[in-house]
Amino acid sequence: MTPQAFDVVHDAMMHWLPAKMHGTESRAMLYAIGLQESRFRYRRQIGGPARGWWQFEQGGGVVGVLGHGQTRDLIRVVLDALGYDYSPEASYTAIEHNDILAMTYARLPLAPSTTACTGVPLTSSPPLTFLTV
């Protein structure tokens, strides 16, 4: 993914998320995570089950975002807009090639509480404990 494509996908994703979730900190974090996880070269984890530029697994991050009370409604807005059902299988299959959906899955765990959405730098966000549900 080129930086220009990243910006297009990011702007499209933010169309469906609350304004309080927009910001340069989250954009930078998403870019850094994508570089670390896939170098924006591998949509499938080499030797593993993860999918998409941000390397989400069906039974981990996908289920975590779909099931957590602070992210469930937000991901459903995007799933509805993009025409997917709420099953982990549908999202897991889609995030390999739907960059807007994949970026949404990557963005939502960065702000599991309103504290992280109010302009406070992500480095002071609460721990992401919901991913171990």
Phi and psi in degrees as GROMACS dihedral restraints (atoms count N, CA, C in turn):
[ dihedral_restraints ]
;  ai    aj    ak    al  type     phi  dphi    fc
    3     4     5     6     1   -81.9    20    10
    4     5     6     7     1   159.9    20    10
    6     7     8     9     1   -57.5    20    10
    7     8     9    10     1   -34.9    20    10
    9    10    11    12     1   -66.7    20    10
   10    11    12    13     1   -42.8    20    10
   12    13    14    15     1   -65.5    20    10
   13    14    15    16     1   -39.2    20    10
   15    16    17    18     1   -56.0    20    10
   16    17    18    19     1   -46.2    20    10
   18    19    20    21     1   -62.6    20    10
   19    20    21    22     1   -41.0    20    10
   21    22    23    24     1   -63.2    20    10
   22    23    24    25     1   -47.0    20    10
   24    25    26    27     1   -63.9    20    10
   25    26    27    28     1   -43.7    20    10
   27    28    29    30     1   -60.2    20    10
   28    29    30    31     1   -46.6    20    10
   30    31    32    33     1   -63.6    20    10
   31    32    33    34     1   -39.4    20    10
   33    34    35    36     1   -64.3    20    10
   34    35    36    37     1   -43.2    20    10
   36    37    38    39     1   -61.7    20    10
   37    38    39    40     1   -44.4    20    10
   39    40    41    42     1   -65.9    20    10
   40    41    42    43     1   -18.1    20    10
   42    43    44    45     1   -57.2    20    10
   43    44    45    46     1   -33.2    20    10
   45    46    47    48     1   -99.6    20    10
   46    47    48    49     1    -6.3    20    10
   48    49    50    51     1  -103.6    20    10
   49    50    51    52     1   153.8    20    10
   51    52    53    54     1   -60.1    20    10
   52    53    54    55     1   148.7    20    10
   54    55    56    57     1   -56.4    20    10
   55    56    57    58     1   -32.1    20    10
   57    58    59    60     1   -66.1    20    10
   58    59    60    61     1   -12.1    20    10
   60    61    62    63     1   -94.2    20    10
   61    62    63    64     1    -3.7    20    10
   63    64    65    66     1   -81.8    20    10
   64    65    66    67     1   152.5    20    10
   66    67    68    69     1   158.5    20    10
   67    68    69    70     1   158.5    20    10
   69    70    71    72     1   -69.5    20    10
   70    71    72    73     1   -29.7    20    10
   72    73    74    75     1   -63.9    20    10
   73    74    75    76     1   -45.9    20    10
   75    76    77    78     1   -68.7    20    10
   76    77    78    79     1   -37.6    20    10
   78    79    80    81     1   -60.9    20    10
   79    80    81    82     1   -46.2    20    10
   81    82    83    84     1   -64.1    20    10
   82    83    84    85     1   -41.5    20    10
   84    85    86    87     1   -65.4    20    10
   85    86    87    88     1   -43.0    20    10
   87    88    89    90     1   -62.7    20    10
   88    89    90    91     1   -39.9    20    10
   90    91    92    93     1   -65.4    20    10
   91    92    93    94     1   -44.2    20    10
   93    94    95    96     1   -63.9    20    10
   94    95    96    97     1   -42.7    20    10
   96    97    98    99     1   -62.9    20    10
   97    98    99   100     1   -44.1    20    10
   99   100   101   102     1   -60.9    20    10
  100   101   102   103     1   -41.4    20    10
  102   103   104   105     1   -64.0    20    10
  103   104   105   106     1   -42.8    20    10
  105   106   107   108     1   -66.7    20    10
  106   107   108   109     1   -46.2    20    10
  108   109   110   111     1   -76.3    20    10
  109   110   111   112     1   -39.9    20    10
  111   112   113   114     1  -136.0    20    10
  112   113   114   115     1    -5.1    20    10
  114   115   116   117     1    57.2    20    10
  115   116   117   118     1    16.7    20    10
  117   118   119   120     1    54.8    20    10
  118   119   120   121     1    36.0    20    10
  120   121   122   123     1  -123.8    20    10
  121   122   123   124     1   -27.8    20    10
  123   124   125   126     1  -120.2    20    10
  124   125   126   127     1   111.4    20    10
  126   127   128   129     1   -80.7    20    10
  127   128   129   130     1   -18.0    20    10
  129   130   131   132     1  -119.3    20    10
  130   131   132   133     1   134.7    20    10
  132   133   134   135     1   -61.7    20    10
  133   134   135   136     1   134.6    20    10
  135   136   137   138     1   -71.9    20    10
  136   137   138   139     1   116.0    20    10
  138   139   140   141     1    73.1    20    10
  139   140   141   142     1    17.2    20    10
  141   142   143   144     1  -146.6    20    10
  142   143   144   145     1   178.0    20    10
  144   145   146   147     1   -90.9    20    10
  145   146   147   148     1    -6.9    20    10
  147   148   149   150     1   -70.3    20    10
  148   149   150   151     1   151.8    20    10
  150   151   152   153     1  -131.1    20    10
  151   152   153   154     1   156.2    20    10
  153   154   155   156     1    81.5    20    10
  154   155   156   157     1   166.5    20    10
  156   157   158   159     1   -58.5    20    10
  157   158   159   160     1   -28.9    20    10
  159   160   161   162     1   -97.3    20    10
  160   161   162   163     1     3.9    20    10
  162   163   164   165     1    56.7    20    10
  163   164   165   166     1    60.4    20    10
  165   166   167   168     1   -92.1    20    10
  166   167   168   169     1   141.9    20    10
  168   169   170   171     1  -101.2    20    10
  169   170   171   172     1   149.9    20    10
  171   172   173   174     1   -59.9    20    10
  172   173   174   175     1   -47.4    20    10
  174   175   176   177     1   -84.1    20    10
  175   176   177   178     1    -2.0    20    10
  177   178   179   180     1  -110.8    20    10
  178   179   180   181     1   -95.9    20    10
  180   181   182   183     1   -62.8    20    10
  181   182   183   184     1   -39.4    20    10
  183   184   185   186     1   -63.9    20    10
  184   185   186   187     1   -52.0    20    10
  186   187   188   189     1   -62.6    20    10
  187   188   189   190     1   -38.2    20    10
  189   190   191   192     1   -61.5    20    10
  190   191   192   193     1   -47.0    20    10
  192   193   194   195     1   -68.5    20    10
  193   194   195   196     1   -42.5    20    10
  195   196   197   198     1   -64.0    20    10
  196   197   198   199     1   -31.5    20    10
  198   199   200   201     1  -100.6    20    10
  199   200   201   202     1   -14.4    20    10
  201   202   203   204     1   -79.6    20    10
  202   203   204   205     1   136.3    20    10
  204   205   206   207     1   -59.1    20    10
  205   206   207   208     1   -27.7    20    10
  207   208   209   210     1   -92.0    20    10
  208   209   210   211     1    -6.2    20    10
  210   211   212   213     1  -122.9    20    10
  211   212   213   214     1   -18.3    20    10
  213   214   215   216     1   -54.8    20    10
  214   215   216   217     1   -52.6    20    10
  216   217   218   219     1   -66.1    20    10
  217   218   219   220     1   -35.4    20    10
  219   220   221   222     1   -67.5    20    10
  220   221   222   223     1   -43.5    20    10
  222   223   224   225     1   -68.7    20    10
  223   224   225   226     1   -32.5    20    10
  225   226   227   228     1   -65.4    20    10
  226   227   228   229     1   -34.1    20    10
  228   229   230   231     1   -59.7    20    10
  229   230   231   232     1   -45.5    20    10
  231   232   233   234     1   -71.0    20    10
  232   233   234   235     1   -41.8    20    10
  234   235   236   237     1   -59.6    20    10
  235   236   237   238     1   -43.2    20    10
  237   238   239   240     1   -61.9    20    10
  238   239   240   241     1   -45.6    20    10
  240   241   242   243     1   -63.1    20    10
  241   242   243   244     1   -34.6    20    10
  243   244   245   246     1   -93.0    20    10
  244   245   246   247     1    -3.7    20    10
  246   247   248   249     1    83.3    20    10
  247   248   249   250     1    30.4    20    10
  249   250   251   252     1  -110.6    20    10
  250   251   252   253     1   152.5    20    10
  252   253   254   255     1   -82.5    20    10
  253   254   255   256     1   179.8    20    10
  255   256   257   258     1   -92.7    20    10
  256   257   258   259     1    12.2    20    10
  258   259   260   261     1   -78.5    20    10
  259   260   261   262     1   145.1    20    10
  261   262   263   264     1   -58.4    20    10
  262   263   264   265     1   -35.4    20    10
  264   265   266   267     1   -63.3    20    10
  265   266   267   268     1   -42.3    20    10
  267   268   269   270     1   -63.5    20    10
  268   269   270   271     1   -44.5    20    10
  270   271   272   273     1   -67.2    20    10
  271   272   273   274     1   -43.8    20    10
  273   274   275   276     1   -58.9    20    10
  274   275   276   277     1   -43.4    20    10
  276   277   278   279     1   -66.3    20    10
  277   278   279   280     1   -41.6    20    10
  279   280   281   282     1   -71.0    20    10
  280   281   282   283     1   -37.0    20    10
  282   283   284   285     1   -67.1    20    10
  283   284   285   286     1   -14.8    20    10
  285   286   287   288     1   -65.3    20    10
  286   287   288   289     1   -32.6    20    10
  288   289   290   291     1  -126.9    20    10
  289   290   291   292     1    -8.5    20    10
  291   292   293   294     1  -101.6    20    10
  292   293   294   295     1    97.4    20    10
  294   295   296   297     1   -68.3    20    10
  295   296   297   298     1   -30.5    20    10
  297   298   299   300     1   -64.9    20    10
  298   299   300   301     1   -46.7    20    10
  300   301   302   303     1   -66.2    20    10
  301   302   303   304     1   -42.2    20    10
  303   304   305   306     1   -61.6    20    10
  304   305   306   307     1   -42.4    20    10
  306   307   308   309     1   -67.4    20    10
  307   308   309   310     1   -34.5    20    10
  309   310   311   312     1   -63.3    20    10
  310   311   312   313     1   -44.7    20    10
  312   313   314   315     1   -60.7    20    10
  313   314   315   316     1   -36.5    20    10
  315   316   317   318     1   -73.3    20    10
  316   317   318   319     1   -34.1    20    10
  318   319   320   321     1   -74.3    20    10
  319   320   321   322     1   -41.4    20    10
  321   322   323   324     1   -61.8    20    10
  322   323   324   325     1   -38.8    20    10
  324   325   326   327     1   -67.9    20    10
  325   326   327   328     1   -15.7    20    10
  327   328   329   330     1   -73.1    20    10
  328   329   330   331     1   -15.0    20    10
  330   331   332   333     1  -139.7    20    10
  331   332   333   334     1    65.4    20    10
  333   334   335   336     1   -72.9    20    10
  334   335   336   337     1   -10.2    20    10
  336   337   338   339     1  -133.9    20    10
  337   338   339   340     1   163.7    20    10
  339   340   341   342     1   -66.5    20    10
  340   341   342   343     1   -20.5    20    10
  342   343   344   345     1   -56.9    20    10
  343   344   345   346     1   -43.1    20    10
  345   346   347   348     1   -77.6    20    10
  346   347   348   349     1    -9.1    20    10
  348   349   350   351     1   -99.8    20    10
  349   350   351   352     1     5.5    20    10
  351   352   353   354     1  -104.9    20    10
  352   353   354   355     1    18.8    20    10
  354   355   356   357     1    96.2    20    10
  355   356   357   358     1    -2.0    20    10
  357   358   359   360     1   -72.0    20    10
  358   359   360   361     1   133.1    20    10
  360   361   362   363     1   -54.3    20    10
  361   362   363   364     1   144.9    20    10
  363   364   365   366     1   -59.8    20    10
  364   365   366   367     1   -24.9    20    10
  366   367   368   369     1   -65.3    20    10
  367   368   369   370     1   -17.8    20    10
  369   370   371   372     1  -106.0    20    10
  370   371   372   373     1    14.8    20    10
  372   373   374   375     1   -71.1    20    10
  373   374   375   376     1   157.2    20    10
  375   376   377   378     1   -66.0    20    10
  376   377   378   379     1   159.4    20    10
  378   379   380   381     1   -62.5    20    10
  379   380   381   382     1   150.9    20    10
  381   382   383   384     1   -88.1    20    10
  382   383   384   385     1    62.8    20    10
  384   385   386   387     1   -72.4    20    10
  385   386   387   388     1   -20.9    20    10
  387   388   389   390     1   -66.5    20    10
  388   389   390   391     1   -19.6    20    10
  390   391   392   393     1   -69.9    20    10
  391   392   393   394     1   -10.3    20    10
  393   394   395   396     1   -98.0    20    10
  394   395   396   397     1     9.2    20    10
